[in-house]
């Protein structure tokens, strides 16, 4: 089959590799119908994260079940499915508490790669969610978003305790931040403040439900959020970047007793204990347990109540993956969909 | 009146100072009946925190209302009262959300001093809670504990989401840590792991409801907690020390999706963002909003359902405050009560 392989920073190729096979009886092999390039794929692409020889890429996917292991009973060959970037049994104590991204048997799909024609999915019964009916092209695109960026944005909004009567600030206007706005809106938040400097993303933010835009960053951005929230700061703040500046912007934009949901993979972030102590915020985040939300997200998508797929602003065939990486690296695209 | 004044590290004196008077119409003046020395009073005593000239000390207190300002309506002269270490209006948006320690009009009682015969209490209607009936000596002692250490331990347990079906680990065996054990027990936690190396405090911990004692610290302590919790870590962890080691011990002792309540005033603590991200814990803490819990705590104490006052292991008259500071500094006492 064809698969995207990263050889070195900036060197992404589509190559022939062996077809995946069932290894464990709990595995499934799926035919990928759509996959995409993640912001986190840019870390090795840019050389910030080490590339140890040729590496299969990708961890977001929708597909059709091609083959199942002998112990798989919840899905069958031919099912349209979506799963998260972490394979999980969905039965251990941690999964049952809603933290499938930290399942005691977790397998990172990124270690397998899904920017390819087929993929082996471990713990298939726990990992994959069946999609009812035949998705339209728009729904298919949105299901792919559910696999990571929507699920992650949704978790961030939940971790930030977004809901009715709450003011929600969102730091970061990438796909995850934008979809956290969509999530906050669905969760009932009244005031949603998008922190964004880009006109095109501001427009998407408004489309998803943002009521206010703050273009300022750092202390000025914090001051603006306070101004919009009676001087107190937001009840709920989503952090969807992962830098020192964005984390501090999120914490400082939040009122005492408020909640910060952080999902940007922290790179070089150090939090000062004394400042955190006196901030009196709730802080929660980490790799999003997307699986917790998938059944609800699939339902919302298949009944056309949300359309998160609009965050994909460039669609390319798998063979042109290198072009997709380049476009995202050069910020010409927010999120690239690869058709297979 | 007589009051405890700190002149320099190690130099604590009881001196004559002017009696407090009503300054704002929302003030009350109370006659202090009992006060105590806080672990945080040791920071300036040990020279870790700067002492800027003669400083009135103390922020914990029970007393009897002596005089009220013209705008005070909720309490009257002669009422037995208890309040927290932060004066708060209890009506602002932050107070109503349960964060009275971050009231928009907050006044730190430590800036006024309560190790004295009398004290001015700002925002008296919001700050003071009336005690019904006449407390016994044991109840009076426990009410004083409610003013800070019990209220802080209680908040820590609530912030750690302690409750039925939860395993709770407590890092720190000072008065706050010990009373967090009492709180966790009252909140319904089944398994309570006290991390303590001192036989006398282990005994108090068991008396308050600890089911397990872990004497190990750091990585070994974390390993022990995991061993006791099916390899996963505690659902809920209380941090009641405030050092780098204790914070990391608390975070690492907690399972993915679990809650860390931290109330040790962080000194020189730096949290690594990447580790916090992948810990997947909820982190919440800060100066405890003791006022939120005071009515319930007063009720539990006055109906003899809890006896937190046993944490006081040395009682001295106010005049011997210097001896009390010395005893706590030299760890001969956990918590010193000063009778007035």
HADDOCK unambig.tbl for C-alpha pairs under 7 A between the chains (distance, minus, plus):
assign (segid A and resid 99 and name CA) (segid B and resid 256 and name CA) 6.93 0.50 0.50
assign (segid A and resid 99 and name CA) (segid B and resid 257 and name CA) 6.08 0.50 0.50
assign (segid A and resid 102 and name CA) (segid B and resid 256 and name CA) 6.52 0.50 0.50
assign (segid A and resid 256 and name CA) (segid B and resid 99 and name CA) 6.94 0.50 0.50
assign (segid A and resid 256 and name CA) (segid B and resid 102 and name CA) 6.52 0.50 0.50
assign (segid A and resid 257 and name CA) (segid B and resid 99 and name CA) 6.09 0.50 0.50
assign (segid A and resid 266 and name CA) (segid B and resid 273 and name CA) 5.41 0.50 0.50
assign (segid A and resid 266 and name CA) (segid B and resid 274 and name CA) 5.04 0.50 0.50
assign (segid A and resid 266 and name CA) (segid B and resid 277 and name CA) 6.68 0.50 0.50
assign (segid A and resid 267 and name CA) (segid B and resid 274 and name CA) 6.51 0.50 0.50
assign (segid A and resid 268 and name CA) (segid B and resid 273 and name CA) 6.95 0.50 0.50
assign (segid A and resid 269 and name CA) (segid B and resid 272 and name CA) 6.23 0.50 0.50
assign (segid A and resid 269 and name CA) (segid B and resid 273 and name CA) 4.66 0.50 0.50
assign (segid A and resid 269 and name CA) (segid B and resid 274 and name CA) 6.97 0.50 0.50
assign (segid A and resid 270 and name CA) (segid B and resid 270 and name CA) 6.11 0.50 0.50
assign (segid A and resid 270 and name CA) (segid B and resid 271 and name CA) 5.51 0.50 0.50
assign (segid A and resid 270 and name CA) (segid B and resid 272 and name CA) 4.90 0.50 0.50
assign (segid A and resid 270 and name CA) (segid B and resid 273 and name CA) 5.45 0.50 0.50
assign (segid A and resid 271 and name CA) (segid B and resid 270 and name CA) 5.51 0.50 0.50
assign (segid A and resid 271 and name CA) (segid B and resid 271 and name CA) 4.88 0.50 0.50
assign (segid A and resid 271 and name CA) (segid B and resid 272 and name CA) 6.53 0.50 0.50
assign (segid A and resid 271 and name CA) (segid B and resid 273 and name CA) 6.63 0.50 0.50
assign (segid A and resid 272 and name CA) (segid B and resid 269 and name CA) 6.24 0.50 0.50
assign (segid A and resid 272 and name CA) (segid B and resid 270 and name CA) 4.90 0.50 0.50
assign (segid A and resid 272 and name CA) (segid B and resid 271 and name CA) 6.52 0.50 0.50
assign (segid A and resid 273 and name CA) (segid B and resid 266 and name CA) 5.41 0.50 0.50
assign (segid A and resid 273 and name CA) (segid B and resid 268 and name CA) 6.96 0.50 0.50
assign (segid A and resid 273 and name CA) (segid B and resid 269 and name CA) 4.65 0.50 0.50
assign (segid A and resid 273 and name CA) (segid B and resid 270 and name CA) 5.46 0.50 0.50
assign (segid A and resid 273 and name CA) (segid B and resid 271 and name CA) 6.63 0.50 0.50
assign (segid A and resid 274 and name CA) (segid B and resid 266 and name CA) 5.04 0.50 0.50
assign (segid A and resid 274 and name CA) (segid B and resid 267 and name CA) 6.53 0.50 0.50
assign (segid A and resid 274 and name CA) (segid B and resid 269 and name CA) 6.97 0.50 0.50
assign (segid A and resid 277 and name CA) (segid B and resid 266 and name CA) 6.69 0.50 0.50
assign (segid A and resid 277 and name CA) (segid B and resid 285 and name CA) 6.06 0.50 0.50
assign (segid A and resid 277 and name CA) (segid B and resid 286 and name CA) 4.26 0.50 0.50
assign (segid A and resid 278 and name CA) (segid B and resid 286 and name CA) 5.42 0.50 0.50
assign (segid A and resid 278 and name CA) (segid B and resid 287 and name CA) 6.78 0.50 0.50
assign (segid A and resid 280 and name CA) (segid B and resid 284 and name CA) 6.99 0.50 0.50
assign (segid A and resid 280 and name CA) (segid B and resid 285 and name CA) 5.90 0.50 0.50
assign (segid A and resid 280 and name CA) (segid B and resid 286 and name CA) 5.02 0.50 0.50
assign (segid A and resid 281 and name CA) (segid B and resid 284 and name CA) 6.28 0.50 0.50
assign (segid A and resid 282 and name CA) (segid B and resid 283 and name CA) 5.84 0.50 0.50
assign (segid A and resid 282 and name CA) (segid B and resid 284 and name CA) 4.58 0.50 0.50
assign (segid A and resid 283 and name CA) (segid B and resid 282 and name CA) 5.84 0.50 0.50
assign (segid A and resid 283 and name CA) (segid B and resid 283 and name CA) 5.01 0.50 0.50
assign (segid A and resid 283 and name CA) (segid B and resid 284 and name CA) 6.23 0.50 0.50
assign (segid A and resid 284 and name CA) (segid B and resid 280 and name CA) 7.00 0.50 0.50
assign (segid A and resid 284 and name CA) (segid B and resid 281 and name CA) 6.28 0.50 0.50
assign (segid A and resid 284 and name CA) (segid B and resid 282 and name CA) 4.58 0.50 0.50
assign (segid A and resid 284 and name CA) (segid B and resid 283 and name CA) 6.22 0.50 0.50
assign (segid A and resid 285 and name CA) (segid B and resid 277 and name CA) 6.06 0.50 0.50
assign (segid A and resid 285 and name CA) (segid B and resid 280 and name CA) 5.89 0.50 0.50
assign (segid A and resid 286 and name CA) (segid B and resid 277 and name CA) 4.28 0.50 0.50
assign (segid A and resid 286 and name CA) (segid B and resid 278 and name CA) 5.42 0.50 0.50
assign (segid A and resid 286 and name CA) (segid B and resid 280 and name CA) 5.02 0.50 0.50
assign (segid A and resid 287 and name CA) (segid B and resid 278 and name CA) 6.79 0.50 0.50
